[in-house]
Amino acid sequence: MKYIFISIVLLFSIIAFSSNSYGQDEFPVLEGPYLGQKPPGLIPEVFGPDVITTKHWETGAVFTPGMKEFYFVKGNTNLVSQYKNNRWSEPALSHKGYRSFISPDGKIMHSGNKYRKRTGVGWSEIKSLGSPFKDIPIMRLSVSSKGTYYFDTRTKDGSGTIRYSRLIDGKREKPRVLGKEINTGAWIAHPFIAPDESYLIWDAQKEGGYGNGDFYISFRQKDGSWGAAINMGDKINTELEEFFVRVTPDGKYLFFERVISPDNVDIYWVDAQIIETLRPK
């Protein structure tokens, strides 16, 4: 069984992380974009080694539009680092919930079938998306600039389905199942939709893949349909499990998680140009 579906159990076995887990003199000075980390090329690298990514569970790394806030999950604790006075703050406790997706306009933080709205002082209390989404066991919901939802359905038998729901004249349409170009294989999960809906990335197990879970990408065709699933290759996929991909709001880098062992999940990043190397000519 894939680690992502037993992660809830494992997360609560990790040492609790609090906002003062870094000693006053231990947290380094981090200046500049991306928490001061040297950007990677087309080969994925660990993000923030020994600072953000350690030997435990770190997942769900996302920046807000404007790149001034960085959210991630350590163990079962949501943390945020903010860019103020030309440096990044020590990660502090943030909202309750699990991995989040922040809408392209920065106003909504989605967590499965629930969400928060940006307020003048932070984020609102968590709310339900309402019917029919409240009854769907969503692990990851991604939203485009048009307001279209793309989301998965949590299952226990190895199957999985990605659906979408458009916003039409201010009303949310009934979710629809994407075609076999997307929904083929096992453990189909964690979709990321490009803000302009030009491509969709997700993770799945398919025959001929590299490991326990690989990333696949499909590009939007001229007629509006989705192209065939393309394995993103051995530069990003390994014999281990990769999951939960997303692209930074500035479009420059792709972040994802890799399962190193049952009690160690690392955050990786890679130049988003890897997407263009896969786009059919």
N, C-alpha and C positions, 0 to 999 in steps of 0.2 A: 504494500500500500504506500502511496506517495506520502512523503513527510508533511506536505501542506495540509493533509486531512487529519493528521494526528498532532498538529502543531499546538492546538489549544491545550492538550494535556501536557505537552513538553514545556510550553511556555511557563506554566505555573510551577515547574520544577527548577526554573532558573533562579539564580540569586536575585532578590529584589533590588531594583535600581532606584535610587532617590536623587533628588536634585542636588544633594551635597555629596554625591559619590566621588566627585573629583575634589581633592583637597584644595584649599584656598590657593596654594602655590603650585598645584600640579597641572591644572588645566592650562594648556599653552595659549599664547597669544595667536589668534587666527585673524589675519587681515586679508582683504581682497576677495574677489569672487569665489564662489564654491568653497567657502570656509578656508580659503587660502591654499587649497590643494592644487598640485600641478596637474593640469588637464591631461587625460590620456589620449592616445591615438586610436588606431583601429584594432588594437588588442586590449580587451578589458583589463582593468586594474582595480584592486581593492580601493574603496573610497574611504579616506581618512583613517588609515591603519593606526591602531592603538589609540586613536582619539575618538572616532565614531565607530569604526568597525573593530571588534575585539575577538576574543575566542568564545563568545557566547552567541545569543540570538540577537541580530540586528536586522530589521526589515523595514519596508515601507517608507524609504527615504523620498521625500518630495519637497520641492521648493514652491513658494507662492509666486504668482506673477510679480515681476519686479525684482525677484531673487533676493529679497531682504529677510525672509524667514525660511528656516529649514526644519521640517518635521521628520521624525523617524521613531521607530519603536525599538526599545531595548528590553529584551525579556518580554514582559507583559505590560510595560510602561511606555506611554506616549510622551515624547520629549520634544522640545522646540529650542532652537538656537536662533537668535535675532541679530541682525547686523545693525549696530548702533555705534555712533562715534568712531566709525572707520574700523571696527573690529567686531568679531562674532562673540556673542555672550556664551557663557557656560550653559550647556543643555539643562533646561529646567522642566519640571512637570508641566504637561499641557493638558489637553482634553482627555476624557475617558473614551474608550472605544478601541477599535483595532486599526488596521492599515487604512489610510485615507486617500481619497482622490480629490484634488482641489480643482474646481471648474476653471475654464480658461479665463474667465473674467475675475477670478479670485474671490467671488462673493459666496460660494457654497462649498462646504467641505462634506463630501460624500463618504459614508462608511457602510458599505453593503446597502441594505434597504432603509437606511436612516441618513440623516443629514443635519448639518448645522449651518446657520447663516452668519456671515461676517457682521459684527456690530462695531460700534465706535470704540469699544474697549476690548475686543477679542472675538469670541465666537458665542453664539447663542447656545442654549440647552439643546440636547439632541432631540430630533423630531422624526416621526415616521413619514416615509414617502406616501403612505396611504395606499388604498386599493388601486391596482391589484398587487403592487410591489411588496406590501407589508407581509403578504403570505408566501413570498418567494424567498427561499434560502440563498440570498445573493452573497457571494464572497467579495466580488469586486465589480463596482459600477463605475464606468468611465463615461464622460459626457463631452460632446463636441461643442464648438462655438455656436452651432445652430440649436443646441439644447437637446440633441438626440442622445438617448441613453443606449449604451452597449453594456451588457452585463452577463454574468455566468449564473449557473444554478449549481449549488452544492449538492453533491451526491456521494454515496458511500460504496457504490458497486463498480466504480471505475469509469462510469459514463459521465458525460457532461454536455451541456448545451449552452451556446451563446445566442442571446436574443438581442433585439433592439426595439426601441420605442421612440417615435418621432414626436416632436411638439408641433402641432398643426393648429393654427389660429388660436394659440394660447391654451390648447387642450392636449393632454397626453393620450396618444393612441394606445390601443391594446398591444402588448408586446408581441413581436413576431420572431419566429425562429429563423436564423440565418441559414443559408444553403449549405450543401455538402462541401463546398469549397472551404468552409470554415469548420463545420461540425462533422468532421471525420477523424476517427481515432479515439483514444481513451484519455481520461483526465483532462478534458478540454476546459480551460479555465483562464481567469485573470486577463480579460481583454483590455487593450489600450487602443482607443480610437484617436487618430490625429485630429487636432482642432478643426481642420478643414475637411475631415472625413476622407482624405485621399489614401489612407492606408489604415489597416487594422493589424495589431500584433497581439498574439496570445501564446500560451504555453499548452503543450499537449504531448501525449505519447503516440507516436506513429511508427509503423513499420519502416525500417531503414533509417531511423533516427540515431542520434549519437549516445543517448543516455536515458536516464529515468524520466526526464522531462526536457523538452526542447522548445525553443521559440520558433514560431512560424509567423510569416507576414503575408498579407494579401493586399494587393493594390487595387484601387477603384478603377474600373475600366471606363472608356469613353461613353458607353451606353448606360452607365450607372451601376452595372453589376460588379461583383467581386471576382477578381482573378484567382487562379489556382494558388493554394497554399505553398509558400516557398520556405523551406527550412533555412534558417538564418546562418547556417554554416558552422564549421568547427572552430572559428575564431571566438564565437560567443557561446556555442553549445559544446558541452563536454560529456564524459561518461557519468558525471554527477547530475544532479537535478537543478535546472535553472527555472525560475518562476518570477512572476509579478513584475513585468517590465513596465516602464514609463519613460517618457521623454521630457526633459526639462522645459519649462515655459518659454525659454528663449530659443528652443529648438536645437540646441547645440550638443546635448549629451543624452545618452540613453542610460538609465539606471535599472538595475535588476538585482535579484537575490540568487545566491548559489548555496545549496546545501552541502556543507563540507562534511558534516557528521550529524547524527541525531540531535546533538546538543550544541551545534555550531553552524549558524547561518550567517554568511557574509554579504555585505552590500558591495556591488561592483558598478563601475561606470565605464563607458566607452564613447568615442566620438560618434555622433548621430549620422555622420557620413556613411556609416556602415549600411544605413537604410538605402542610400542612393546607389551603393554598389550592387544592391539586389533588385533595383527597379528595372523591369524589362525595358529594353531599348525599342 
